């Protein structure tokens, strides 16, 4: 049995998410305790609980201790079957975080997986936006030979959520390595600026315009799609996701609208987040870095990328992948960047 202390390293939900995914892939029972020990409200919140239960449906697992507030559970996986799976969070809990839990599992499924998640948050704090997932994470996974598609049916924001998303994954246990050590020139920044039932205030346009002006001052051309969404009458909101990518560069930046935060500040914040990555000359942004660790660890070949910082989540995911998969990562410095390498021998 895999035994994991959730209070180690970041002490956050990332330990739960990755432990569940790797236990399912290895088809080994998991005991995890002190779940989210270092968070203000430890234990399973609705999004974490639904992530565990969704993972259990995908791999026919038996679960003990899976209830709201639980700080300990046992997960007994069986075959990862894939198929059509429905999940319902019921709050503004993060849909992207739920998907981050189950995506690695689905690459090892017996059948293609079609996941439908409803009544959750697509664009909420402490989580990547749904468009970051679609245009940054899923793009890098396609380069690693994991084919996916994502459709947003309803955008969902804090506090009501009510977002709805579908994802399809074609299994491929033979993931390709990630080799992103040479920084290519980036001239064009792309993006998606979304507002839901705020078109009368030109929120999506104002977000995009502020980001465009900021990025042009730094010498970058932009192509930002404006989406005046009407999918969710229950919850107004907005977000902006930007990305700069090539065959060996995967950088994103996002920001979320909120009360008393101007659309212009949303646009500037997203642009500043991306510029920080571009100026550092990273090849993988500091948030994406921790998300791709499971796939790199599961690949049979060496991988390497450059990132501007070692976040708590990145350090935690490397620690957990090394512990559970018995793989080896090395972290070095190249100027102001960190070189993260996975060695197979």
C-alpha positions in Angstrom: 0.0 0.0 0.0 1.2 3.5 -0.8 1.2 5.5 2.4 1.3 9.3 2.0 1.4 12.0 4.7 -0.5 15.0 3.3 1.1 17.4 5.7 4.5 17.1 4.0 6.0 19.8 1.7 3.1 22.2 0.6 0.6 20.3 2.8 -2.0 21.2 0.1 -4.5 19.5 -2.2 -1.8 18.9 -4.8 -0.6 15.9 -2.7 -4.1 14.4 -2.7 -4.6 14.9 -6.4 -1.3 13.4 -7.5 -1.4 10.6 -5.0 -4.8 9.5 -6.3 -3.7 9.7 -9.9 -0.5 7.7 -9.4 -2.2 5.0 -7.2 -4.7 4.5 -10.0 -2.1 4.2 -12.6 0.0 1.8 -10.6 -3.1 -0.1 -9.5 -1.9 0.0 -5.9 -4.0 0.9 -2.8 -3.4 4.3 -1.3 -3.7 5.5 2.3 -3.4 9.2 2.7 -3.7 11.1 5.9 -3.4 14.7 7.2 -5.1 15.8 3.9 -4.6 19.5 3.3 -3.1 19.8 6.8 -1.4 23.2 6.1 -4.5 24.9 4.6 -6.8 27.2 6.7 -9.6 24.7 6.4 -7.9 21.2 6.3 -9.6 18.1 4.9 -11.7 17.5 1.9 -13.7 20.4 0.4 -16.4 19.7 -2.2 -14.0 20.0 -5.2 -11.5 17.6 -3.6 -14.2 15.1 -2.6 -15.7 15.1 -6.1 -12.2 14.7 -7.6 -11.7 11.6 -5.5 -15.1 10.2 -6.4 -14.7 10.9 -10.1 -11.3 9.2 -10.1 -12.9 6.2 -8.3 -15.5 6.0 -11.1 -12.8 6.0 -13.8 -10.8 3.2 -12.2 -13.6 1.2 -10.4 -12.0 2.0 -7.1 -13.4 1.4 -3.6 -13.0 4.4 -1.3 -13.2 4.6 2.5 -13.2 7.9 4.4 -14.4 10.0 1.4 -16.6 12.6 3.0 -16.6 16.4 3.4 -14.0 17.5 5.9 -12.2 14.1 6.0 -8.5 14.3 6.6 -7.8 10.6 5.9 -9.0 8.2 3.3 -8.2 4.8 1.7 -8.4 4.4 -2.1 -8.4 0.9 -3.6 -8.2 1.2 -7.4 -8.9 -1.5 -10.0 -8.7 -1.3 -13.8 -8.8 2.2 -15.3 -11.7 1.8 -17.7 -12.4 5.3 -18.9 -15.7 5.7 -20.7 -18.4 8.3 -20.0 -18.1 9.8 -16.6 -20.2 12.5 -14.9 -19.1 14.7 -12.0 -20.9 17.4 -10.1 -19.1 19.7 -7.6 -22.1 21.6 -6.3 -20.2 24.8 -5.3 -17.8 27.2 -7.1 -15.0 24.7 -6.4 -12.5 24.5 -9.3 -13.3 22.4 -12.3 -9.8 22.7 -13.6 -8.4 21.3 -10.4 -10.7 18.3 -10.7 -9.6 17.7 -14.3 -5.9 18.0 -13.2 -6.6 15.0 -10.9 -8.0 12.7 -13.5 -6.1 13.6 -16.7 -3.0 11.5 -15.9 -5.2 8.5 -15.1 -7.1 8.8 -18.4 -3.9 8.5 -20.4 -3.6 4.9 -19.1 -7.3 4.1 -19.5 -8.6 1.0 -21.4 -11.0 3.1 -23.3 -11.3 6.8 -24.4 -12.6 8.9 -21.5 -15.3 11.5 -21.8 -15.7 13.5 -18.6 -18.6 15.9 -18.0 -18.3 18.2 -15.0 -21.1 20.4 -13.9 -22.0 22.9 -11.1 -18.5 24.1 -10.5 -16.2 27.0 -11.0 -14.4 27.4 -14.4 -12.6 30.6 -13.4 -11.9 31.0 -9.7 -9.1 32.0 -7.4 -6.2 29.6 -6.5 -6.8 27.7 -9.7 -5.9 28.1 -13.4 -8.7 29.4 -15.6 -10.5 26.9 -17.8 -9.0 28.6 -20.8 -5.5 28.2 -19.3 -6.1 24.5 -19.1 -7.4 24.4 -22.7 -4.8 26.6 -24.4 -1.7 26.0 -22.2 -1.8 22.7 -20.3 -3.6 20.6 -23.0 -1.4 22.1 -25.7 1.8 20.9 -24.0 0.2 17.5 -23.4 -0.6 17.2 -27.1 3.1 17.7 -27.7 3.7 14.7 -25.4 1.3 12.6 -27.5 -1.8 12.9 -25.3 -4.7 13.9 -27.4 -7.5 15.8 -25.7 -10.4 18.2 -26.4 -12.2 20.5 -24.1 -15.5 22.3 -24.4 -16.9 24.9 -22.1 -20.7 24.7 -21.9 -21.1 27.2 -19.1 -18.6 29.5 -17.4 -18.8 29.5 -13.6 -17.4 32.0 -11.1 -17.4 32.6 -7.3 -19.6 32.4 -5.3 -22.3 30.4 -7.2 -20.2 28.5 -9.7 -22.7 26.6 -12.0 -20.0 26.1 -14.6 -20.1 23.1 -17.0 -17.3 21.6 -19.0 -16.7 18.5 -21.1 -13.3 16.9 -21.8 -12.4 13.9 -24.0 -9.1 12.1 -23.7 -7.6 9.5 -26.0 -5.5 7.1 -23.9 -1.8 6.8 -24.6 0.4 5.2 -21.9 3.5 5.8 -24.1 3.9 9.5 -23.4 6.6 11.4 -25.3 9.3 13.2 -23.3 9.3 17.0 -23.0 12.5 18.7 -24.2 12.2 22.5 -23.7 15.7 23.7 -23.1 16.2 26.2 -25.9 14.1 29.4 -25.8 12.7 30.3 -29.2 11.8 33.9 -30.2 8.2 34.8 -29.3 6.6 37.7 -31.2 2.8 37.0 -30.9 0.7 36.7 -27.8 -2.7 35.1 -28.1 -5.5 35.1 -25.6 -9.2 34.8 -24.7 -11.0 37.5 -22.8 -14.4 36.3 -21.5 -17.2 38.1 -19.7 -20.5 36.5 -18.8 -23.6 38.8 -18.9 -21.3 41.9 -18.8 -21.3 42.8 -22.4 -23.2 46.0 -21.8 -20.1 47.2 -19.8 -17.7 46.0 -22.5 -15.8 44.1 -19.8 -14.2 41.5 -22.2 -13.2 44.2 -24.6 -11.7 46.4 -21.8 -9.8 43.5 -20.4 -8.3 42.7 -23.8 -7.5 46.3 -24.6 -5.6 46.9 -21.4 -3.6 43.7 -21.9 -2.9 44.6 -25.5 -1.6 48.0 -24.6 0.6 46.7 -21.9 2.1 43.9 -24.1 2.6 46.3 -27.0 4.8 48.5 -24.8 6.9 45.4 -24.2 7.2 44.8 -28.0 4.7 42.0 -28.5 1.9 41.8 -31.0 -1.4 40.4 -29.7 -4.4 38.4 -30.9 -6.9 38.3 -28.1 -10.4 36.8 -28.8 -13.3 38.5 -27.1 -16.1 36.4 -25.8 -19.3 38.0 -24.7 -20.7 34.9 -23.0 -24.4 34.3 -22.1 -24.1 30.7 -20.9 -24.7 31.2 -17.2 -27.4 33.6 -16.1 -26.9 32.5 -12.5 -23.4 34.1 -12.1 -21.8 37.1 -13.8 -18.1 37.2 -14.1 -15.0 37.5 -16.3 -11.5 36.2 -16.9 -8.6 36.8 -19.2 -6.1 34.1 -20.3 -3.0 34.9 -22.3 -0.4 32.5 -23.8 2.8 32.6 -25.7 3.8 29.2 -27.2 5.9 27.5 -29.8 7.2 24.0 -30.3 9.4 24.4 -27.2 8.0 27.3 -25.3 4.8 27.0 -23.2 4.0 30.2 -21.2 0.7 31.4 -19.9 -0.8 34.1 -17.7 -4.3 34.7 -16.5 -6.5 36.9 -14.2 -10.0 36.8 -12.9 -12.5 39.6 -12.5 -14.0 40.4 -9.1 -16.0 43.1 -7.3 -14.2 46.4 -7.1 -11.6 45.2 -9.6 -11.6 47.1 -12.8 -11.6 45.4 -16.2 -8.4 47.3 -16.9 -6.7 45.9 -13.9 -7.7 42.4 -14.9 -6.1 42.9 -18.3 -2.9 44.4 -16.8 -2.6 41.7 -14.2 -2.8 38.9 -16.8 -0.3 40.7 -19.0 2.1 41.3 -16.1 1.9 37.6 -15.2 2.9 36.6 -18.7 5.6 39.3 -19.1 7.3 38.0 -15.9 7.7 34.6 -17.7 8.8 36.1 -21.0 11.3 38.4 -19.4 12.8 35.5 -17.5 13.2 33.6 -20.8 11.6 30.5 -19.3 10.4 27.7 -21.5 7.6 26.6 -19.1 5.8 29.0 -16.9 5.9 28.6 -13.1 2.4 27.3 -12.8 2.5 24.9 -15.7 5.8 23.5 -14.3 4.1 21.6 -11.5 1.2 20.4 -13.6 3.4 18.6 -16.1 5.5 16.7 -13.5 3.2 13.6 -13.5 3.5 13.2 -17.3 7.2 13.7 -17.4 7.6 11.2 -14.5 5.5 8.7 -16.4 7.3 9.0 -19.7 10.0 6.4 -20.4 12.5 9.0 -21.7 14.5 11.9 -20.4 12.8 15.3 -20.2 14.0 18.8 -19.4 12.6 22.4 -19.1 13.5 25.8 -17.8 11.3 27.7 -15.3 11.8 30.9 -13.4 11.0 29.6 -9.9 10.5 26.4 -7.9 7.1 26.8 -6.4 5.7 24.9 -3.4 3.6 22.8 -5.8 6.4 22.1 -8.1 8.7 20.9 -5.2 5.8 18.9 -3.8 5.0 17.1 -7.1 8.6 16.3 -7.8 9.0 14.9 -4.2 5.8 12.8 -4.6 6.6 11.5 -8.1 10.1 10.4 -7.0 8.7 8.7 -3.9 5.9 6.8 -5.6 7.3 6.1 -9.0 11.0 5.8 -8.0 12.0 8.2 -10.7 14.8 10.8 -10.5 14.6 14.5 -11.0 17.5 17.0 -10.9 17.2 20.7 -10.4 20.0 23.1 -11.4 20.5 26.8 -12.1 21.2 28.4 -15.4 21.5 32.2 -14.7 18.2 33.3 -13.2 16.4 30.1 -14.4 15.9 26.7 -12.9 16.7 23.7 -15.1 14.4 20.8 -14.2 15.4 17.5 -15.6 14.1 13.9 -15.3 16.6 11.2 -15.8 15.6 7.6 -16.8 19.0 6.2 -15.8 
